[in-house]
Amino acid sequence: MAAHSREVVEKFCELCDWLMQIWQMRKFLFDENPHRAILMEPRYERFFYRLQEVLQASWLHELAKLHDPAVQGGPNGHINLSIDYMIEYGRWDTATEDRLRELNSKMTTLAKPVKDARNKILSHNDLKVRLASKELGGFDPGEDESYFLRLREFASLVREKALGEPFICDDLVKNDVSTFMGDFLRGASTKAFE
């Protein structure tokens, strides 16, 4: 049995679920939306550009926080509810700890550049980076998909081993976006005839 309390495991899983929801919202509203061109029409483009940027910054920031060290600030520092914390303080059996570490290692492929972006431009305005208009946090196509499959497995393993319960995440984001788009398209077509 893991050392983490029910409250800690539930809060950690809530963080994972929220991160997945924000990422899915951006993905389904912009990246995989068959009607994306309508969102980028002159009448709507500025609004949806801003929304896209806010969603992108939000999920990148939440991901970076999830990969913070377990303890920061030395011996009198503070404890972060993070992936490292869940691994280091879980007192897992060897097989579980090994799998959690393996998943974390694979997730670091995306987390590392995202944390660099967080440290330079998402949480701070690094002058050198801002003046150079340097792009940070980039990753290869599909790397985010792989990351989120691993995160889901990580959260599932933590919850199953600690509480004996499955990790259930909110899979309704795609439906929410679809409902929104249906209503938006009906409204947009009404506007076209005015």
N, C-alpha and C positions, 0 to 999 in steps of 0.2 A: 504494500500500500504506500502511496506517495505521501510526502510530508506536507504538501500544500492543503490548506483548508478548502472547503467548498466555496467559500466567498472568494478566495484568491483565484481558484480555477474558473469560477463563473465570470469574474471580472476580466480575466485574461481572455476567455472565449468571447466575451462581449466586444473586446477590443479587436480581436481577429475578425469577428462577424462584421463590425462596423467598417473596418478597412475593406473587406470584400465587397460590401454594399456600395461604398463610394466608388471603388474601382469599376464595379459592374455598371453603375449609373453612367459613368463617363463612357465606358465601352459600348453599352447598348444605345446610348443617346447620340454618340458621335462616331465612334469607330465602326460599328456594325449596323448603323441605321440606314436602311435602304432609302429613306427619305431625307438624308442629311443635306442634300442640295437645297431643299426647301428652307431648312434652318439657316442656310448661308445666303439666302436671297437678301438683297439690299435692305429690305424693310426689317429683317430680323437679325441680320448677321452680327451686328455689334452686341446685341443682347446675348446671343448664343455663343459668340466668341468669348465674352466675359465669363459666362457660365462654364464653358469648357475649361478655361484657364483656372477658375476657382476649384473645380472638381479635380483637375490634374494636380494642382498644388496641394490640395487637401489629402488625396490618397498618398502622394509621395511623402508628405510630412508624417502622416500616420504610420506609414511603413517604416520610415527612418526611426521614429520613436520606439517602435516594436523591437528594433535591433539595437537599442541602447544597451550599454553594459548593465549588469545586475546592480552594481553599486558604483556611484560616481562621487567624486569629491574627497577621496581619501577615507581615513578611518572614521571621521565624523560626517561623512557624506550622506547622501540619501539613496534609498533603494528605488530602483525603477521596476515597474511591472513590465517585464520584457521577456523575450525569448530566452536570453541568457539567464535571467532570474529563474524562469520556470525550469530550466535544465539544472542549473547549479544548486538550487535549493530544494529540489524535488525529492531527493533521496530515492531515486528510481532504481529498479532492478537493472542489472547490467545490460540486458538486451534492449530494454526500453530506452535507457540513457544513450546507448550506442545509436539507436535509430533516431532519437531526437537530435543528437549531435550531427548525424549524417544529414538529416533534413535541413538543419540550420546551416551547415556548410554549403549545401546546394542553394539555399535561399540567399546566401551571402553574395552570390553572383550578381543578383539584382540589388540587394541591399547596399552593397559597398558604394556604387556610383550614386545611388539615391541619397545615402547619408552624406556624401561629399556635397551634393547639391543642397541638402538641408543646412549643412554647416556654413555654406558660403552665400546662399541666396534665398532659401525658404525661411530660415529663422534669423538671418542676418543680411545686411546689405554690404557684402565685401566690396570695397571700393575698386580694387584692382579688377575683380571679376565683372562688376557692373560696367566699368569704363571700357573694358575689352569686349563687352557684349558676348562673353564666353558662355557657351551652352554647357550646362552640367546636368548630370543625372540621366544621360542617354543610355539606351540599352537596345539590344538586338530585337527585331520583331519576334513575337512569341515568347520572349523571356518572361514577360509579366504573366502570361498564361501558366507557364511552368511554375513560377513562383507561387501563384495562388493555389495550384493543385497541391503543392508541398505544404503550404501554410494550412490548408484544410486538413491534410493528413496529420500535421503536427498537432493542431488543436484537437483533432479527433483522438489521437493517441493520448494526449494529456488528459482529456476528459474521461476517456474510457478507463485508463489505468488509475486515475485518482478517484473517480466517483463511480465507476462502473456504469456510466451512462454515455450514450452517443452524443457527439457534437452536432447540433442541429443549427444550421445557419439559415438566414433569410434568403431564400431563393426566389423571392417575388419581385426582385428589381426589374427583371426583363419584362414581366407583366405590367409593372407600374409604368415603365417607359412606353410600352405598347399602348396602354390606355391613354397616357398623356398624348402620344403622337396621334392617336385616332381623334381625340378631341381637338388637338391643335390643327390637324389637317382639315377637319370640318370647319373650324373657325377661319383658317387661312383661305379656304375656297370661298367662304361667304364674303370675306373681305375683297377677294378678287373680282366679285360681281358688283361691288358698291361703286 
